[in-house]
Amino acid sequence: MQQQVKQVLKLSGATEEFSSEKISESIWQAAQKVGGKNKDLAFTLGERVIQVVAERYPNGKTIETSEIGEVVEKILIEHGHAATAKEFIRFRENKKHLRQDKKSLGIKDDIGLSYNTLYILKQRYLKRNDKGEIVETPRGMIERVAGFLSKAEKTKLLQEKWYKEFSKIMANFEFLPGTRTLTNAGKDAPQLANCFVWPMEDDINYVFDILHKSTLIKKNGGGCGYNFSKIRPEGDVVGGIPELAAGPVKMIEMFDLMTSLFRQEGKYESGNMAILNADHPDIFNFISAKKTDGYLPKTNISVGITDKFMKAAVKGKDWDLVNPRTGKVVNTVKASSILDLMASLAWQTGDPGIINLSGINKGTARANPLLKKRGPIWATNPCGEVPLYPFESCNLGYVNFVKFVRDKKFDFKHLGVVMKVATRLMDNVIEASWFPVPQVDKSVRDHRRLGMGCVGWAEALMMMEIPYDSKEAFDLAEKVTKTMYKSAFSASCELAEEKGQFPLYKDSIWAKAKRKPRNVALLTFPPSSGNAVICETSFGIEPYFALAYEQNVLDGMRLRTVVPSFVKKLKSRGLYSNELIQRVIDNHGSIQSIKEIPDDIKRIFKVAHDIDFRDHIKMQAAFQKWTDNAITKTINMPSTSTPNDIEEAYVLAWKLGCKGLTVYRDQTKKDQVFEFGGSKKLNETQKMCPNCDIPLLKDKTNCFTCERCGFSVCEL
């Protein structure tokens, strides 16, 4: 067979000699990835590709690599090798990602964004037409969101003013609303909130009604939280018949199943938070529920603790278990036995976490100001950072801390300015939101709860050369959060004077105050996975899980990421090289065991598993002091940690005033391949949750999700 084409034009612009062997070899490599074993067939298909190329270019014209790739894909599909074709396409896309050629994405960059951010916006957030074609630029997305939210203002003059202000802080990536708002703003039925809480009563008809309503919410996008403590224990009397009650754990199983069946917008899976109070008779069964790997995969479980329980556990006192149906004590155990089992199971499985109901319900401005009239809050959203009353929801937004570092100092003044604009923007999210359940709509508007948090805390600390695990960092966290809260509260009071207080203010501690806010709460610190990826910075208040890594997104596509401040520091010291970055990637993102990196750099650039769990908790507690909602943070522990370490973490978090706690010991999951701290066991296709640092699990629909927080690679 005559080969006419002589040269190939590569993506880089360089040319090289046309090689028929390279085409056949690439087909064979793709076939092997999907289980192919017939090398001769691969080379036969390669010969067919060469034949088609020769027919198309009989005069020996230079051919682009993209044109060759299109022919390969066409031949593979025509001959019934769709799986191999898909793997070949994936390989080609990954080569584009490695080059990070923005033009290859086919969208206009009208802001000046990085390749990674553009790629994520294209795949997930930019508007498409009925044919699935992108019809929006990044600035167009911002203009769509800002325009939609500014329409909540009363006059055209105000709409124009706040459209400009909203657009400014978003285009500068100083503040962004949550990804639910970025995706749904401007739609006919815009559910813009992220998370919801539902009441639970000891009545089967009521349970099924909540199951139906919460499923409607999940279908439209949003995670759900429940407290099952009112459900009578397993084996209790039902209608006079003994030993008939299913109990809370079986109820949770039902809600978990429905979460799997009905996906958000038919594609993305939601998540649940199931809470059971420490005095429920089924508390031991509940704590042990996830001992079987894969059970309740869409549900986080947390024990509802109180000051009374923790004091009893620490002092070795007895603890009564009370049947919620009768109010009678049915068993008395050592409180420490419950705490011990919690620590043991968390050591084995990563669950349960704790929800500090006493910390949530102090009846203060920063811990349920409605407590006296409306009673305690019993439940949170799936990740635990937003305590909510029944039917209430919370919409989330994120300050990008990286944008407030100036010459290695934090710009508190500018943070205050941005927070005032952000408070109005997020309040308008409530005005613009639609909900499919009337009780949710009413509760949301009665409370007007906001959840403003952050991305980029770890990177901001690195830019200021402050170690994450230092007193300086803890003190700065408290000062930053205080600035956020005071600025947001002032803005909320100004909004109340203009637009009115939140309807339930008469039941709050502000009923007779001179200044009354428009929002019952303002701050929270969520995982922020989507927004952190868009901003290309660290997640929430977490330390980096790696300084350099290759990220799996969208069914095998890989994006290489290196922390910018780390690159800058290495270059300033003459240490940067591609070889060194690859060594960091191979070392799972940590530099602590790399000898040629100086100790002062190692001190500043620590990743999650380099930091003692006590310092993780101290950082969470520092942020909690001025946070009126709560905080999501994973307390990472090495595989060598003991159940006693986890119990110590529970007690320390309670003593320091944290409203909740999630711990994760490395290697908890039996199928975890990715290890931290220098292990050489690494499966490069393993997908890790950026929030929890645990493997994402693959379900029957080929979607990879995190058992703990519900994060999905599809959401990137």
BELMONOR-V928448 format. One record per pair of residues at least 24 apart in sequence whose C-alpha atoms are under 8 Angstrom apart, sorted by the first residue. I is the first residue (numbers start at 1). GAP is how many residues later the second one is. If there is no record, write none. Layout:
BEGIN
I&GAP, I&GAP
END
This chain:
BEGIN
1&50, 2&52, 3&47, 3&48, 3&51, 4&50, 4&53, 4&54, 4&55, 4&56, 4&57, 5&48, 5&49, 5&52, 5&53, 5&54, 5&55, 5&56, 5&57, 5&58, 6&54, 6&55, 6&56, 7&54, 7&55, 7&56, 8&54, 8&55, 8&56, 8&57, 9&53, 9&54, 9&55, 9&56, 10&54, 10&55, 11&53, 11&54, 20&26, 20&27, 20&30, 26&62, 27&45, 27&57, 27&61, 30&54, 30&55, 30&57, 30&58, 30&61, 31&52, 31&53, 31&56, 33&51, 33&54, 34&49, 34&50, 34&53, 45&30, 45&31, 46&26, 48&27, 49&26, 90&466, 90&467, 93&464, 94&463, 94&464, 94&465, 97&461, 97&462, 97&463, 98&461, 98&462, 107&27, 107&30, 108&29, 108&30, 109&28, 109&29, 110&27, 110&28, 110&29, 111&27, 111&28, 111&60, 116&418, 116&420, 116&443, 117&416, 117&417, 117&418, 117&419, 120&413, 120&414, 120&596, 121&413, 123&593, 124&59, 124&591, 124&592, 125&54, 125&57, 125&58, 126&57, 127&56, 139&32, 141&41, 142&25, 142&28, 142&29, 143&24, 144&41, 144&42, 145&36, 145&37, 145&40, 145&41, 148&37, 148&38, 148&284, 149&36, 149&276, 149&279, 149&280, 149&283, 150&275, 150&278, 152&276, 152&279, 152&280, 153&275, 165&256, 166&255, 166&256, 166&259, 169&249, 173&227, 173&230, 173&362, 174&225, 174&226, 174&227, 174&229, 174&230, 174&244, 175&222, 175&223, 175&224, 175&225, 175&243, 175&247, 176&221, 176&222, 176&223, 176&355, 177&219, 177&220, 177&221, 177&249, 178&217, 178&218, 178&219, 178&220, 178&352, 178&353, 179&351, 179&352, 180&41, 181&248, 189&245, 189&246, 190&242, 190&243, 190&244, 190&245, 191&29, 191&30, 191&242, 191&243, 191&244, 192&203, 192&237, 192&238, 192&240, 192&241, 192&242, 193&29, 193&200, 193&201, 193&202, 193&203, 193&240, 194&27, 194&28, 194&29, 194&199, 194&200, 194&201, 194&202, 195&27, 195&28, 195&29, 195&30, 195&186, 195&187, 195&198, 195&199, 195&200, 196&26, 196&27, 196&28, 196&29, 196&184, 196&185, 196&192, 196&195, 196&196, 196&197, 196&198, 197&27, 197&28, 197&29, 197&182, 197&183, 197&184, 197&191, 197&192, 197&193, 197&194, 197&195, 197&196, 198&26, 198&27, 198&28, 198&191, 198&192, 198&193, 198&194, 199&27, 199&28, 199&191, 199&192, 200&26, 200&27, 200&28, 200&30, 200&31, 201&27, 201&29, 201&30, 202&28, 202&29, 202&30, 202&123, 203&28, 211&44, 213&224, 215&43, 215&44, 215&47, 216&220, 216&221, 217&218, 217&219, 217&220, 218&41, 218&44, 218&45, 218&46, 218&52, 219&43, 219&44, 219&45, 219&46, 219&47, 220&44, 220&45, 221&43, 221&44, 221&49, 222&42, 222&48, 222&49, 223&47, 223&48, 223&49, 223&158, 223&159, 224&46, 224&47, 224&48, 224&49, 224&157, 224&158, 225&47, 225&48, 225&49, 225&50, 225&154, 225&155, 225&156, 225&157, 226&46, 226&47, 226&48, 226&49, 226&153, 226&154, 227&47, 227&48, 227&49, 227&50, 227&151, 227&152, 228&46, 228&47, 228&48, 229&46, 229&47, 229&48, 229&51, 229&95, 230&94, 230&95, 231&93, 231&94, 232&91, 232&92, 232&93, 233&47, 233&48, 233&49, 233&90, 234&48, 247&35, 248&34, 248&38, 249&36, 249&37, 249&40, 252&44, 253&43, 256&40, 256&41, 256&42, 256&43, 257&39, 259&39, 260&38, 268&444, 268&446, 268&447, 269&436, 269&441, 269&443, 270&28, 270&440, 271&27, 271&28, 271&29, 271&111, 271&438, 271&439, 272&26, 272&27, 272&28, 272&109, 272&110, 273&26, 273&27, 273&28, 273&29, 273&107, 273&108, 273&109, 273&110, 273&111, 274&25, 274&26, 274&27, 274&28, 274&108, 275&26, 275&27, 275&28, 275&29, 275&80, 275&104, 276&26, 276&27, 276&28, 277&26, 277&27, 277&28, 278&25, 278&26, 278&27, 278&31, 278&43, 278&60, 279&40, 279&41, 279&42, 279&43, 280&41, 280&42, 280&43, 280&44, 281&40, 281&41, 281&42, 281&49, 281&50, 283&55, 284&54, 284&57, 287&54, 287&55, 287&58, 287&64, 287&65, 288&57, 290&59, 290&61, 291&54, 291&57, 291&58, 293&56, 293&376, 297&410, 297&411, 298&409, 298&410, 298&412, 299&83, 299&408, 299&409, 300&51, 300&52, 300&82, 300&83, 300&407, 300&408, 300&409, 301&50, 301&51, 301&52, 302&49, 302&50, 302&51, 302&52, 302&53, 303&49, 303&50, 303&51, 303&52, 304&50, 304&51, 304&52, 304&53, 305&49, 305&50, 305&51, 305&52, 305&53, 306&50, 306&51, 306&52, 306&53, 307&51, 309&26, 310&25, 310&341, 310&344, 312&24, 313&24, 313&25, 313&26, 339&308, 340&303, 340&307, 342&305, 343&300, 343&301, 343&303, 343&304, 344&299, 346&297, 346&300, 346&317, 346&318, 347&295, 347&296, 347&299, 347&317, 347&318, 347&321, 348&320, 348&321, 349&319, 349&320, 350&312, 350&313, 350&314, 350&315, 350&318, 351&311, 351&312, 352&310, 353&307, 353&308, 353&309, 353&310, 354&296, 354&306, 354&307, 354&308, 355&29, 355&304, 355&305, 355&306, 356&298, 356&302, 356&303, 356&304, 357&302, 359&298, 359&299, 359&300, 360&27, 360&269, 360&270, 360&299, 363&146, 364&145, 365&144, 365&263, 366&155, 366&260, 366&261, 366&262, 366&263, 367&261, 367&262, 368&260, 369&139, 369&140, 369&141, 369&151, 370&137, 370&138, 370&139, 371&137, 372&135, 372&136, 373&134, 373&135, 374&133, 382&327, 383&143, 383&144, 383&249, 383&326, 384&246, 384&247, 384&248, 384&276, 385&139, 385&140, 385&141, 385&244, 385&245, 385&246, 385&247, 385&275, 386&65, 386&138, 386&243, 386&244, 386&245, 387&242, 387&243, 390&53, 391&48, 391&49, 391&52, 391&53, 392&48, 392&51, 392&52, 392&55, 393&47, 393&50, 393&51, 393&56, 394&50, 394&55, 394&56, 394&57, 395&31, 395&34, 395&35, 395&54, 395&55, 395&56, 396&30, 396&54, 396&55, 396&56, 396&57, 396&130, 397&29, 397&54, 397&55, 397&56, 397&57, 398&54, 398&55, 398&56, 398&57, 398&130, 398&133, 399&53, 399&54, 399&55, 399&56, 400&54, 400&55, 400&56, 400&135, 401&53, 401&54, 401&55, 401&56, 401&59, 402&54, 402&55, 402&57, 402&58, 402&135, 405&55, 405&58, 405&59, 407&57, 408&55, 408&56, 408&57, 409&55, 410&54, 412&68, 412&71, 415&68, 415&69, 416&67, 416&68, 416&71, 416&72, 417&70, 419&65, 419&68, 419&69, 420&67, 420&68, 420&70, 420&71, 423&27, 423&65, 423&68, 423&69, 423&99, 424&67, 424&68, 424&71, 426&24, 427&92, 445&57, 445&58, 446&56, 446&57, 446&58, 447&55, 447&56, 447&57, 447&72, 447&73, 448&54, 448&70, 448&71, 448&72, 448&73, 449&70, 449&71, 449&72, 449&73, 450&69, 450&70, 450&71, 450&72, 450&73, 451&70, 451&71, 451&72, 451&73, 451&74, 451&178, 452&70, 452&71, 452&72, 452&73, 453&70, 453&71, 453&72, 453&73, 453&87, 454&71, 454&72, 454&74, 454&86, 454&87, 455&73, 455&76, 455&77, 455&80, 455&82, 455&83, 455&84, 455&85, 455&86, 456&76, 456&81, 456&82, 456&83, 456&84, 456&85, 457&81, 457&82, 457&83, 457&84, 457&85, 457&86, 458&80, 458&83, 458&84, 458&85, 458&86, 459&78, 459&79, 459&85, 459&104, 459&106, 462&103, 462&104, 462&142, 462&143, 463&102, 465&139, 466&138, 467&136, 467&137, 467&138, 467&139, 468&75, 468&136, 468&138, 469&142, 469&143, 469&146, 469&147, 469&150, 470&145, 473&146, 474&144, 474&145, 474&148, 475&147, 477&142, 477&145, 477&146, 478&144, 478&145, 478&147, 478&148, 481&142, 481&144, 481&145, 481&146, 482&144, 484&39, 485&37, 485&38, 485&141, 485&142, 488&34, 489&28, 489&33, 490&27, 492&25, 492&26, 492&27, 493&24, 493&25, 521&107, 521&108, 522&105, 522&106, 522&107, 523&104, 523&105, 523&106, 523&107, 524&103, 524&104, 524&105, 524&106, 524&107, 525&105, 525&106, 525&107, 526&105, 526&106, 526&107, 527&105, 527&106, 527&164, 529&161, 529&162, 529&182, 530&185, 530&186, 533&183, 537&26, 539&151, 539&152, 541&79, 541&92, 542&66, 542&91, 542&92, 543&63, 543&64, 543&65, 544&62, 544&63, 544&64, 545&44, 545&62, 545&63, 545&64, 545&145, 545&148, 546&39, 546&42, 546&43, 546&44, 546&61, 546&62, 547&37, 547&38, 547&42, 547&43, 547&58, 547&60, 548&33, 548&36, 548&37, 548&40, 548&41, 549&36, 549&39, 549&40, 550&35, 551&136, 552&133, 552&135, 552&161, 553&160, 553&161, 553&163, 554&159, 554&160, 554&162, 555&158, 555&159, 556&129, 566&39, 569&32, 586&94, 587&89, 587&90, 587&91, 587&92, 587&93, 588&87, 588&88, 588&89, 588&90, 590&87, 593&85, 608&28, 609&27, 609&28, 609&29, 609&67, 609&68, 610&67, 612&25, 613&24, 613&36, 614&35, 614&38, 617&32, 617&35, 617&36, 618&38, 620&38, 621&32, 621&35, 621&36, 621&37, 624&33, 624&34, 624&35, 625&32, 630&28, 630&29, 630&30, 631&28, 631&29, 632&28, 632&29, 632&30, 633&28, 633&29, 634&27, 634&28, 634&29, 634&30, 634&57, 634&58, 635&26, 635&27, 635&28, 635&29, 636&27, 636&28, 636&29, 636&30, 637&26, 637&27, 637&28, 637&29, 638&27, 638&28, 639&26, 639&27, 639&28, 639&29, 641&24, 664&28, 666&28, 669&25
END
